[in-house]
Amino acid sequence: MGMTLLAASDGDIDTSDNLMMVGAFSKAIVFNGPNLKVMDPVNTKIVTANVGANPPDFQTVLTGGTSGAAMVVDYATSLAGACTIYGLNTTEDTFESGETVTGTDDDGNAISFTLSANEVTPTADGTVPPNWYDFTVFGNSATFGSLPSKLYIGAMYLGRLYTAGDPASSHQWYASRQGCIYDFLYDQEDVQSAATGGDVEFGQLQDTVRALIQCGNDYLLFGCHSSIYAMIGDPRQGGSMKQVSQDIGVFGNRSYCFDDDSNLYFFGTGGIYKVLRDLSGVENMTSLRLPDLVHDEEVDPSTHRITMIYDTRRHGILVTITNLLTKANSCFWYERRADAFFPESYPVSCAPYSMAYYNSATIADRDLLIGCADGYIRRFDKDKTSDDVGITDTAIDSYVTLGPIVLGDAPGSDGTIGNIQGILAENQDIDSSSVTYYIYVADSPEAVMKKVTAGTHSVTGTLTAPGFKRGGKQRRKIRGKYAAIRLRNNTKDQTWAFEEIEVEVNPVGRLA
C-alpha cells in the first residue's frame, strides 16, 4: 500500500500530542489541541484578493463569468478582503484566474469578485492533492460563532459535528449547526441552530469529557472521567440526556469499539466493559478474569494510548495499551466465540498507536491495519512465523501455561509427576515445530504461579514434533503439592501447536 505526503500539512500536526480525525461530509476534521485542521479531498479551491462588499454565504452558488464553472460554497476563510473559498464544483468546467465570479446570497445580495487564482495546482505526477486548511467557523468571523482555541475530541451525530476536550472547560461540549460544520453560533431561534451544554434544557455535564462515542443514529455517548451519559435525539429538537453510569468512566477517545451487533466495548476505570446497544446494562468483563488489570497496567492518559477495535475477519476485539515514552505495550485479544482474553505484546517498533479495519471491495485485502510506533502500517498474517520489525524479522515468543494442578489426593498432601507425553500438531498446511516445556512446583497455587511469573522452574525438557512419537515419554520425578506446566517456543521462523499433553500424576498420601 503506497502513501503520498499531503505536503501542505507538513509541520501542522503535533504527533506527540493527542490526535484524532472525524469524518464529516466527505472531509476529515483533525483535532490536535491547538492544531485544528480540515483535510478536504472533494472541494474546489478559488482565491480572490478582495471578496467584495457582499461575501458568499454557506451554500451560495458561484459562477465563473468566463469559464461557466459553478460551485456550491462550503467554506470561506474570510468575509472581507483577501479570501480563499472552498466549494463543490457542480460542472465539468474549471474556474479561470482573472475571471469575475458572481452569485446571489440567501438574503438576495449580489456577489461579485475577481479571481486571483483557480484550483490547486497539480503536483509533478499530475494529481491534485487534497485541500488542507485551518478548521474555524465560517469566514473566521464571529458572525458564525466561535470555538475554543484547543480541542481534542470530535464525533458526528444526526448531522452535527460535536466536539469537546477544551482544557480550559473540560466538562463542556459544543455542537455545530445541523448540516454545517462551520457554524457555531449558539442558541439561535431555529431548531437547527448550533448548541452547547450551556444553552439547552439538560445543561452542562459535571465531569471531564474524555470521549464522544456515536452509535449510529441511536445515541451519542459522552464518556467522562468517572461517569457516562447518553444523548438521545437532537439537543434542540426534544432530545434528552440519560446517565448510563455514575461511577464508571472511559479512559480516552480511542479506547472503545463496537462489535458487529453494535454492542459497545470500552476500557474504563475498572477494566474492560461491555454496554449492550439498548443501554440496558454495563458489564465488567474483566472483574473476575483480569481483576487487577487497571492496577497492573498503571495507565495514565498523559503517557499511555489505549486503542480498541473489532476485527471482523477474526471475530474478536484487540485491545492495545502502549506507553508513548518507552513504546512498551501490553495487549489483549478477546475471542468472542470462546469468551476469553489472551495476553499479547509486540516489539517496541511495532507498538500500536492506531488501528482501523480496511473493508476493501477486494476480499483478500480486507484486514485489520495497525499504525505502529516506527511509522509503518502492519497487519496480521497467519502464514508468517516471525514478527516484522522493519529491515529484519524477530522471533515470536509464544507460550501457554496449564495449571495450577493439584498433585495430592487431599489438602496438604503431596504428589509426584512421573511420565510426560506430548502430541504436537501434524497437518496438511504446516507441522508444529518442537516445543520446550517447563514444570514449576510449590506448596500453594499462589506460590506456584509466582514461580511461573519469575521463571524459576524445577525441570525443563523438549517435546519433539510433529505428531505422536512412539517411545516419546519422558520420565520425571518431581514431588510437591501443586504444579504448573508451561509450553513455549521462541525460535525464529518456527510455529507450533499441540493436540494434547499427558502428565502422569501420582498422589503419595496425606502428610502427618
ChimeraX attribute file (.defattr): number of C-alpha atoms within 10 A of each C-alpha:
attribute: neighborCount
match mode: 1-to-1
recipient: residues
	/A:1	3
	/A:2	3
	/A:3	5
	/A:4	6
	/A:5	8
	/A:6	12
	/A:7	11
	/A:8	13
	/A:9	14
	/A:10	8
	/A:11	8
	/A:12	15
	/A:13	17
	/A:14	12
	/A:15	9
	/A:16	9
	/A:17	11
	/A:18	17
	/A:19	19
	/A:20	17
	/A:21	19
	/A:22	18
	/A:23	15
	/A:24	19
	/A:25	15
	/A:26	11
	/A:27	17
	/A:28	17
	/A:29	24
	/A:30	23
	/A:31	25
	/A:32	23
	/A:33	21
	/A:34	15
	/A:35	17
	/A:36	21
	/A:37	20
	/A:38	22
	/A:39	22
	/A:40	19
	/A:41	14
	/A:42	15
	/A:43	21
	/A:44	24
	/A:45	23
	/A:46	22
	/A:47	22
	/A:48	21
	/A:49	15
	/A:50	19
	/A:51	24
	/A:52	17
	/A:53	14
	/A:54	16
	/A:55	24
	/A:56	29
	/A:57	20
	/A:58	19
	/A:59	16
	/A:60	18
	/A:61	22
	/A:62	22
	/A:63	22
	/A:64	24
	/A:65	17
	/A:66	14
	/A:67	15
	/A:68	16
	/A:69	18
	/A:70	24
	/A:71	25
	/A:72	20
	/A:73	21
	/A:74	21
	/A:75	26
	/A:76	26
	/A:77	20
	/A:78	19
	/A:79	21
	/A:80	15
	/A:81	12
	/A:82	14
	/A:83	20
	/A:84	21
	/A:85	20
	/A:86	23
	/A:87	22
	/A:88	16
	/A:89	21
	/A:90	12
	/A:91	11
	/A:92	9
	/A:93	12
	/A:94	17
	/A:95	26
	/A:96	21
	/A:97	18
	/A:98	16
	/A:99	19
	/A:100	18
	/A:101	24
	/A:102	17
	/A:103	20
	/A:104	18
	/A:105	17
	/A:106	12
	/A:107	7
	/A:108	8
	/A:109	13
	/A:110	14
	/A:111	20
	/A:112	22
	/A:113	21
	/A:114	20
	/A:115	22
	/A:116	17
	/A:117	18
	/A:118	17
	/A:119	17
	/A:120	15
	/A:121	12
	/A:122	10
	/A:123	10
	/A:124	7
	/A:125	6
	/A:126	8
	/A:127	10
	/A:128	13
	/A:129	18
	/A:130	19
	/A:131	20
	/A:132	17
	/A:133	18
	/A:134	15
	/A:135	20
	/A:136	24
	/A:137	24
	/A:138	24
	/A:139	23
	/A:140	18
	/A:141	16
	/A:142	13
	/A:143	13
	/A:144	18
	/A:145	17
	/A:146	17
	/A:147	19
	/A:148	16
	/A:149	13
	/A:150	17
	/A:151	23
	/A:152	24
	/A:153	28
	/A:154	26
	/A:155	21
	/A:156	23
	/A:157	23
	/A:158	16
	/A:159	18
	/A:160	23
	/A:161	26
	/A:162	23
	/A:163	25
	/A:164	26
	/A:165	26
	/A:166	22
	/A:167	15
	/A:168	11
	/A:169	12
	/A:170	17
	/A:171	19
	/A:172	21
	/A:173	24
	/A:174	22
	/A:175	26
	/A:176	26
	/A:177	25
	/A:178	21
	/A:179	15
	/A:180	22
	/A:181	24
	/A:182	25
	/A:183	28
	/A:184	26
	/A:185	20
	/A:186	21
	/A:187	17
	/A:188	12
	/A:189	8
	/A:190	10
	/A:191	15
	/A:192	20
	/A:193	21
	/A:194	28
	/A:195	25
	/A:196	21
	/A:197	16
	/A:198	15
	/A:199	15
	/A:200	16
	/A:201	13
	/A:202	14
	/A:203	14
	/A:204	14
	/A:205	19
	/A:206	11
	/A:207	17
	/A:208	22
	/A:209	29
	/A:210	26
	/A:211	27
	/A:212	25
	/A:213	23
	/A:214	19
	/A:215	15
	/A:216	11
	/A:217	13
	/A:218	15
	/A:219	24
	/A:220	23
	/A:221	21
	/A:222	27
	/A:223	28
	/A:224	27
	/A:225	20
	/A:226	18
	/A:227	22
	/A:228	23
	/A:229	21
	/A:230	21
	/A:231	19
	/A:232	16
	/A:233	17
	/A:234	21
	/A:235	23
	/A:236	20
	/A:237	10
	/A:238	11
	/A:239	14
	/A:240	16
	/A:241	20
	/A:242	14
	/A:243	13
	/A:244	19
	/A:245	16
	/A:246	11
	/A:247	12
	/A:248	20
	/A:249	25
	/A:250	26
	/A:251	27
	/A:252	25
	/A:253	23
	/A:254	24
	/A:255	22
	/A:256	26
	/A:257	21
	/A:258	22
	/A:259	17
	/A:260	10
	/A:261	8
	/A:262	14
	/A:263	15
	/A:264	19
	/A:265	25
	/A:266	27
	/A:267	24
	/A:268	22
	/A:269	17
	/A:270	20
	/A:271	20
	/A:272	21
	/A:273	20
	/A:274	19
	/A:275	18
	/A:276	15
	/A:277	16
	/A:278	10
	/A:279	15
	/A:280	9
	/A:281	11
	/A:282	15
	/A:283	13
	/A:284	18
	/A:285	18
	/A:286	17
	/A:287	14
	/A:288	8
	/A:289	10
	/A:290	13
	/A:291	14
	/A:292	13
	/A:293	15
	/A:294	16
	/A:295	11
	/A:296	9
	/A:297	14
	/A:298	8
	/A:299	17
	/A:300	12
	/A:301	13
	/A:302	10
	/A:303	11
	/A:304	22
	/A:305	24
	/A:306	26
	/A:307	24
	/A:308	24
	/A:309	23
	/A:310	23
	/A:311	21
	/A:312	16
	/A:313	11
	/A:314	11
	/A:315	13
	/A:316	20
	/A:317	22
	/A:318	20
	/A:319	26
	/A:320	25
	/A:321	24
	/A:322	25
	/A:323	22
	/A:324	18
	/A:325	9
	/A:326	11
	/A:327	22
	/A:328	18
	/A:329	23
	/A:330	18
	/A:331	21
	/A:332	17
	/A:333	18
	/A:334	18
	/A:335	15
	/A:336	13
	/A:337	8
	/A:338	8
	/A:339	9
	/A:340	14
	/A:341	20
	/A:342	11
	/A:343	11
	/A:344	15
	/A:345	19
	/A:346	19
	/A:347	17
	/A:348	17
	/A:349	16
	/A:350	24
	/A:351	26
	/A:352	32
	/A:353	23
	/A:354	19
	/A:355	21
	/A:356	14
	/A:357	16
	/A:358	13
	/A:359	13
	/A:360	10
	/A:361	8
	/A:362	7
	/A:363	8
	/A:364	7
	/A:365	10
	/A:366	14
	/A:367	20
	/A:368	20
	/A:369	17
	/A:370	19
	/A:371	17
	/A:372	18
	/A:373	18
	/A:374	15
	/A:375	11
	/A:376	12
	/A:377	15
	/A:378	17
	/A:379	13
	/A:380	11
	/A:381	10
	/A:382	6
	/A:383	9
	/A:384	12
	/A:385	17
	/A:386	19
	/A:387	19
	/A:388	17
	/A:389	16
	/A:390	11
	/A:391	5
	/A:392	8
	/A:393	13
	/A:394	16
	/A:395	17
	/A:396	21
	/A:397	16
	/A:398	14
	/A:399	15
	/A:400	11
	/A:401	15
	/A:402	11
	/A:403	14
	/A:404	20
	/A:405	15
	/A:406	21
	/A:407	25
	/A:408	22
	/A:409	15
	/A:410	15
	/A:411	12
	/A:412	16
	/A:413	19
	/A:414	21
	/A:415	22
	/A:416	21
	/A:417	20
	/A:418	16
	/A:419	15
	/A:420	18
	/A:421	20
	/A:422	24
	/A:423	20
	/A:424	23
	/A:425	19
	/A:426	18
	/A:427	9
	/A:428	5
	/A:429	7
	/A:430	13
	/A:431	17
	/A:432	20
	/A:433	20
	/A:434	21
	/A:435	25
	/A:436	15
	/A:437	21
	/A:438	19
	/A:439	24
	/A:440	25
	/A:441	28
	/A:442	19
	/A:443	15
	/A:444	16
	/A:445	17
	/A:446	12
	/A:447	16
	/A:448	24
	/A:449	20
	/A:450	14
	/A:451	18
	/A:452	20
	/A:453	10
	/A:454	9
	/A:455	13
	/A:456	14
	/A:457	18
	/A:458	14
	/A:459	14
	/A:460	14
	/A:461	14
	/A:462	14
	/A:463	23
	/A:464	18
	/A:465	20
	/A:466	21
	/A:467	16
	/A:468	17
	/A:469	14
	/A:470	7
	/A:471	7
	/A:472	14
	/A:473	15
	/A:474	14
	/A:475	12
	/A:476	17
	/A:477	9
	/A:478	17
	/A:479	21
	/A:480	21
	/A:481	24
	/A:482	26
	/A:483	29
	/A:484	21
	/A:485	22
	/A:486	19
	/A:487	22
	/A:488	19
	/A:489	20
	/A:490	16
	/A:491	17
	/A:492	14
	/A:493	14
	/A:494	17
	/A:495	22
	/A:496	21
	/A:497	21
	/A:498	19
	/A:499	11
	/A:500	12
	/A:501	13
	/A:502	11
	/A:503	16
	/A:504	13
	/A:505	18
	/A:506	15
	/A:507	18
	/A:508	16
	/A:509	14
	/A:510	13
	/A:511	10
	/A:512	5
